[in-house]
Amino acid sequence: IINSKLYPLNEYGNRIRSGRDAQGITRSSLVVADDPKLTFTYGEFPMQSTDKLIDLALQYLDNNTNTNNQSIELLDLGSGCGRLATYLSLCRGNDQMPWNVHGIEIAELLHSVAIQAVKRGVQEKLFMWKTLSLSNNKDNDEDKEEVTTLPQNNNNNNLILYQGAAEKWKLDVLSHVDIIFAYCTTWKTCGFSQEMTAMILHNEWSELLASSCRKGCIVITTDRALDPLYGWELVTRLDVENNEVMGSTG
């Protein structure tokens, strides 16, 4: 359904071009390794690799610190065109333990592509709209679109897509999610840590997530690690397939 109906493989090139347009990068642009534009790089992480990393994360999720034992709250941070968030909302959860899958994307252009895919899902009777262009935060003028999976999926999940910078959604989203997935392979770093044998994400991410996320939140990063100086603990690693960069470590 994902590759044939919602995100057709023959439209992959269009989505990549949308990502470049969102970055503001042209063929003549000079981009260096620490260019902030790289934070907006669009890629499509493999769904099977995502499943492996999430299955591993679930083993570390402490139900005693779960703020809502009635559901799993997962966030795709930098959700791009919404592909992984849409996939997870359709494939995870059940009627006893539904998943609320959130996606935050800063680029309005990519967010609009995600909404078009969701509209396809509505036409295919995979979703139905719950809310459109609403925000729980009266001081936040960004957009939120929410759909719920239809009964034939037997999972009662919700898919909620937000447009705007992550810090805009600290109270609405970051403060209560159980698991965060971040395809951050191209995001800015502070350099390589010999102690952790990993590239360390720039402190803006380590600090933002440490100050916003609840205790016990599991963060899945790719080819980068959060800085332990902000209280983060690297609990495990898993190598997974990723054809875009010849493999990734989560």
N, C-alpha and C positions, 0 to 999 in steps of 0.2 A: 504493500500500500504506500509506504513512504517513497520508495524509488520509482513507483509507477504512476501514482495518483497525485500525491501531495508535493513531492520534490523530484520530478522526473529526471532521470539521468541525462537526458538530452538537453536539459536546461542548466546543467552544472556550470557551463561556461558563462551563461548569463548571470548566475549568482556570483561567480568569481569576479566578473566585471563590475557588478554592483558593489562588491566589497572594495574594489580599487577606487571606484567613484566615491565611495563613502570616506576612504582614506584621503582623497584629494591627490592621489599619485597618478601621474601620467607616464607615458613611455620615456619622456625626456627628464623625468624627475631624478634627482640624485638623493638616494636614501642611504644613510649611514646606520650602523648597527644599533645605536641608541636613539634613533629618531622616534619621537613620541608617536608618529603616525603608525608605527608598527604595532602599537597596542590595538589598533583598529583592523589589523589584518584579518581577513575572512578566510576560514578554512572549514573543511567538513571532516570532523573526526569520525572514525569508523564506529558504526553502531555496535558491532560485536565487541570492540575494544572498550567502548563505554560500558557495556553490560558487565564485562569482566571487572572493571574498576569499581563499579557501583556494588556489585556482589561482594567484593572484598571490603568495601567501606561499610556495608551493612553488618559485617562481622564485628566491627568496632563500635557500632552505634549502641550507646548505653540507654536502654529503655528507661532507666531511673532518672535520667536527665532530659528525656524527651518532654518538650513542653506540651505536647498534644498526643497522648497515647492512642487517639482515635484515627490518626492518619500519619503518613510520612510526608514531610515537607522537604522538597528537593529544589535547589536553585541551579540553573545553568547560567553562570556568570559570564556575560559576553555571549549571549545566545544567538547572535547573528541573525540568520533567516529563520530561526526557530526550529530547525530540523531535529536536533537531538531532544529538545523539550517536547516537541510534538510526538516524536517516537516513544519517549518514555511515558507520556501520558496515555498512550494507547496500549502499551505492552506491560506496564507495571501495575501492581496493586490488585486488590480483589474487593468484593463487597463488604468483607469484614475489616479490611485495612486498606482504604483507598489512599492514593497518592495525590497531593497537590503539587503539581510541577510548575515552577516559576521560571521565567526567563527574563533577564535584564539585558537590554541592548542599548548602547548609547547612540548608535547611528540611526537616524530617522529613516534613511533609505532602506537599510537592512530590516528594520522593524516593519516597514511597510510591505516588504517581500514576505515576511513571516505572516502578516495578517492576510495577505492574498492566499497563502497556503492553507491557513485556517479556514478561509472562506470556501476553498475547495473541499476541505473536510466537512464543512457544514452541508455542502451540496451532495457529498457522498454519504451523508447521514452518519458520519463518524462523531460529529460534535453538534452541539446546539449552543447558541449564544446565551450567556448569563448576564454579562455587563459589557458595555462598550464605551471606551474613552472616559473612564471614571478613575478617581483616585481616592484612597482612604485618608490621604493627608491633605487637609484643607490648604496648607501652605505650599503644596506641590502641584504645579501646573502641568506636569508631564502626563503622558497617556498610559492607561492600563486597559487591556482587553482581556476578558475572561470567557472561557468556554468550558463546558462540561462534556465528558464523553457520554454517549447515548447508552441506554440500557443494554443493547446487544453486546457491548464490550464487557459487561459483567464486572466492572471495577469501580464505578462511581468516582472516577478521578476528575480533577479539575486541572485545566491548563490556563495559566495566567501569564500574559506577556506584557512587560513594562518597557517603556521607552524613556531613556534618560541615563544620566550618570549613576553609578552604583550608590554613591553617597546620598543621592536624593531619595533612595529607597531603604535607608537604614532602619527606620522604624516599621515600615510596612512589610519588609521582606527579610532583610539580613538578620534582624533580631530574633526571628523565630524559626528559621530553617534548621533542619537536622543534618542535611548533606548539601555541600556546595561542589559543583563540578566546574572547573575552569580550564578550558583549552588555552593555556597561556604560553605555549611554546615560543611565541615571538614577542612576548611582553618584556618590557624593560627590566633589567636586573641590576643588582648591586655588585655583581661579579661572582666568581667561583669561590666556594667555601671548601677548603681542604678538609676541614673537620667533618663536614656533612657530605663531602664528595658530590656536590650539586651546585648548580647555579641558583642564586638566591634572588627571589623576586624583589623588585624595588620596594622600599619601605612604605610607600604609599598604600600598597596592597596589604602588606603584613599588618600595618597599623590600623587601617580601615576595618579589616575583618576582625582583628583582635578586639577592637573597641566596640564592634557592632554585634558580633555573633554571640549566641548563648554558650554557656559552658557545655562541653561535650559535643559541639558541632564538629562534623567531619568535613574536611576540605580536601578534595581531590584536585591536584595540580598536575600538569603535564610538562615534563622536562625542566621544571623549576620547583623550588621549595620555598615555603614561607620561612621568614626569619625567626629563629628561636629566641632572639633578643626581645621579641614581642610576646613570648609565652607559647609559641607554637612548638609542637613535638612531632618529629618525623617518626611515624610508627611502623611504616612498611613501604616497600616499593614493588612495583610489578611492571615488567616489560610487556608491551602490547604492540600489535601491528598498527602502523600508521603510514600509509604509502606516501603521504604528503611530505614526510621528513625521514623516510626510511626507518620508521619505528620510533616509538615514544616510551618514556618511563613515567608511570603515574605513581 
